[in-house]
Amino acid sequence: MGDHDSLFKRAFSVPANAAGEIRSLLPAAITEQLDLSALTLVPASFVDAEMTHRHADLLFTVPLAGQRSYVYFLFEHQSVPDPLMPWRVLGYQQRIWAALLRAEPERRSLAPVVTIVVHHGIGGWTAPRRLHALVDGLAALPELRRFVPDFEILVDDLGAVDDEGLRRRPLAAFPKLTLWLLRDGREIAALLDHLAAWGAELERLVHEDPSREDVLVVLRYILRVSGEVTYETLRQHIAAVAPALEEPMASAEQQLIERGIEKGIEKGIERGIERGMRQTLARQLRARFGAIDAAAEARIAAASREDLDRWTERVLVASRIDDVFDGG
């Protein structure tokens, strides 16, 4: 899962944060009829295996106030406009409805499904938002429209929302900062240009997150997208607008260093094991068959771990060196 996907899912898999996003985007006439305090995350496995593996998609249910019914909200996270997005969403809606009917076989109606696409790509959302926009012939023959299914996806086009618009949203600091980072995190220059506008929210995050888990997620994200900008430069910029983040900043850098060291150690161990296997195989071949030629040395050097395992077993029983490599 990429950094953008991980950040999005961490922030908006929390029902209270998803509820704030819904309040920000839907008309009040709708949200007033929803019991958003009871918003519930639905396991992806409820729908099907494909949804389970779409890591950045989130599905929620919320009761309709005063009714024994509910609405599904499907959150989609997109960094690039998808020209077939309404068609994709139609497939998801069908699978959600199919799962609902399997779970409640006595049902004779379908729950509403509202799709919210959170888009943070450069250039804004340029793809269709309605299913009818994908269907040929409807403009020339409008009488046909009523026979063709249609719906609209709700696009949260972050590139079209300024800092003040994002800050006004009814969200906690972490999901609000997540939307900012998704919007500006592709270019470190843009992120630094807007950093001062987010100083108060960064300070607020420190107070809202005493465990520092979300604080470190935000700082690690900034460090990972920093490109050529040095840690010291970032530290100075962040400390200038949010002094409370100076100490966690050092912890975030150390965690990234430790993770990098761990990965480096793991790769080094693997390389060392394979190097030892190649040397052992070469020694065994020389002990059995005498000097080995350049072609055999090249095959050993290019062999996979599986090849080395297989050849090391064969050398014990092979009568010719060719039998080791070719299984004769």
N, C-alpha and C positions, 0 to 999 in steps of 0.2 A: 504494500500500500504506500503511495507517495506521500510526501510531507503535506500537500494540500488536502488530500483525502483524509489523512489521519487527524489533522487539525479540525477539519469540518466535522468529522464523525465524533470526535471527543467533545466538541462544544455542543452539537445539536442532537446528540443521542440522549441528552438530559431533557426530560419533558418540559421543565420550566423554561428552558432556553428555547426549545421549539415553539412553545406557546407564545413567547415574546415575538418570535419571528412571524407567527401567524397573525398576531395582533397588529404587527407593523404593516402587513401586506394586504389583508382582507378588509373589506368595508366593515364599519362598525355594526351595520345592520345584520351582518352575518355573525361576527364574533360575539355579539351580545346574546345570541341564541345558542352559543356553545359553552359547555362547562369545561373551560380550558384548565381548570384546576384538577380535572380528572383525566387529562391527556395521558395516554399510555403508549409506550413503545411496544410495537408488535414484533416478535421474533421473525426474521426473514424466512425461517424454515416454515412458518405458517403458510406462506404463499407457495414457494417451490424452491428447488435446488438452485436455479439460476439466480433468483433474488438473494439466496444465501451467499453467493460468491460475488455479488455486486457490493463491494465493501462500503462505498460512499452513499448508498441509498438507505433511507430511513423511512419506516412506515409507522404511523401512529393512528390510534382511534381516539375519538372524543365524543362523549354523549351529547346529543341535542337536548338542550334545557327543557325539562318538563315532558320529555317524550322517551319512550322505550326504543330509541333508535340511536344511531351514531354516524359519524362522518370519518372516513379515512383521509389522512393527509400523507401523501407520498412526497418525500423530500429527495430531489435529484441535485447532484452537485456536478456542474459542468464548467470546464475551463475553455472549451471551444464550442461555438454554436453548432448544433446538430441539425442539418436541414430536414431530417426525418423525425425530429423529436416528438411531434404529436402522434405519429404512427407508433413509435416505440412505447410511448405512454399508453396508447390504446391496448397494446399487448399486456402491459403491467396491470392495467385496470381489469382486463378480462381474467387474468390469473388471480387477482385479489378477489373478484366476485366469485370465481370458481372455488377458491378456498373457503370463502364465506358460506357458500351453499353446501360444501362438504361438511363444514363445522356445524351448520344449522340446517339440516335437510328439510325441516318443516317450513322454511322460509318460502315466501311467494313474492318477495320484493328484493331490491338491491340497495345497498347503502351508497350514499354519494362518495365519490373518490375525487379529491382535489389534489392536483399535482403542483408543487412549488419547485421551480428550477432556480437554484442559486448559481448565478453565472458571474465569473470574475475574470473573463478573458479580455484581452486588449481589443478595443474596437467596438465593444458592446454586442448585444444580442441582435443578430441580423437574420436569424432563421425564423420560419413560420411559428406562430403561437396557436393557431387553430388547425384542426384536422382538415376542414374544408379547403384550406389553402394548399393542401397537397393533392387534392382530387381534381383530375382533369375535367374540363367541360362545364363546371358549375357557373363560371362567369358568363359563358355564352348561353347557357340554358338554366337560368335561375329557378325555374319551376322544378328542376331536379333536386334542388337542395334539401327539400323536406324528406326525401327518400334516402338520404345519405347521412350516417351518423356524424355528429360534430361535437366538439367541446373545445375549450380554451385552456392552455396551460398558463400558470401564473409565474412569470419570470421576475426574479429579483436580480436585476441587472446592476451589479454593484458598481460598475464603472460609471454609471449615470447618477450615482448618489454621492454627494459631497460629504466632507467630514462632519459638518453640522447635521446633515440628514441622518447619518449613521449614529451619531452621538445621541440624537433625540429618540432613538428607538427604545421601547420599553424592555430593555435587556440588561442582564448583569454585566459586569465588566468583561469577563472572559469571552462570552459569545460575541459581545460588541467588538472587542479587540480582534477576535477571529475574523469577522467580516472585513475589518480594516486590513488585516494581514493578507487575506485572500485577495483583496482589491489591489494592494500596493506591493505585495511581497515578491512579485515577479521581477521587479527592478529595484535594486537597493537604493538607487538615487531617489526614486519616487517615495519609498518608505521613509527615507531620512528627511525628504522635503516636508512630509506631513507629520513627522514625529512630534513636533511641538504641540500640534493640535490634539495629540493623544496622551500627553503627559499626565493630565488629571485622571484619565481612565486607567493608565498604568499604575498610578499611585493607589487608586481605588481597588485595583485587582489585588495589591499586596494586602490591603485590609480585609478584603472579602475571602482571601485564600490563605488562612493561617498555616496550612500544611505546606504551602509553597509549590504544590504539584502543578497547578495551572500556570503559576508564575514562571516556573522552569520550562514548561512547554512553550510558552510565548517566547522566552529568551532563546531557547535552543532553536526555535524556528527562525528567529531573526539572525542568529549566528550562522545557520546553515545556508541562508539565502544571501549572505553578506558579500559573496564574490571576492573582489580584490580589496574590499575595505577591511582594514586590520581590526583586531579585537580592541585594541586601545582606542582607536577612533570611535568605534561603536560604543564603548564604555563611556567615553566622554560625552557623546551625544545623548545617550540615554540618561546618564547621571544628571545632566544639565536640566532635563525636563521632568525626571522622576527620580529624585535622590534615593528613595527607598529601594530602588532596584539595583543599586550599585553592588551590594553584597550578594544578592542572588545571581547577578550577572557573572561573578567569579565562579560560583557553583555550577552554573550552566556550562561555562567554558570547560571546567574540569571534567564534567560528565561527558561532554563530547570528546575530549582528549582521551579519557579512559575507555570509552567505547571504541574509538579509533585504534587505541593500543590493543584492546582485546581482539578486534578483528584482525589487526596486523599479526598478533601472536598466533591466532588460529590459522591464518594463511601460512605463516612461517612454519608452523608445526606440520601442516599438510605437505608443504613443499619439502620439508626435511624428510618426512616419511617416504615420499615418492623417490627422492634422491637416493635414500638408503636402499629402497627396493631395486632401483636400476643398477646400483653398484653390486648388490648381492646377486642379481640375475647374471650380470656380466661375469662375476667371479665363478659362479656355478657352471656357466657355459664353457669358460676356459678350462675349468677342472675336468669337465666331461669330454670336450671336443678339441682342446688346444686353442690356439689363437683364433680370434673371431675377426671377420673382415669388416670393412667400413659399412657395408649394407646392413649387417646385423647390428652394429653400433647405432646406426641411424634409426632403425626400427625400435630399438630399446629407448633411445632418446625421445622419440615421438609417441611412445606408447601411453595409453590411458592407464589409470589405476586398475581397471578391470583386466586389461591385457597383461599387466605385470603380474597380477595374482594368478591368472591362468597359465602364463608361461613358466612361472616359478614352480608350479605343480608339475607341468609337463617335463621339465628338464630332468626330473628324477627318473623318468621311465623312457624317455625318447632315445631311439637308437641313432638318429641323425639330428644335426642342428636344425635342419629344415622342419623336422617334425615338431620341434618346440614352437615355432612360429605359426605353422600351417596346420597343426593338428593331425599329421599323418599317422 
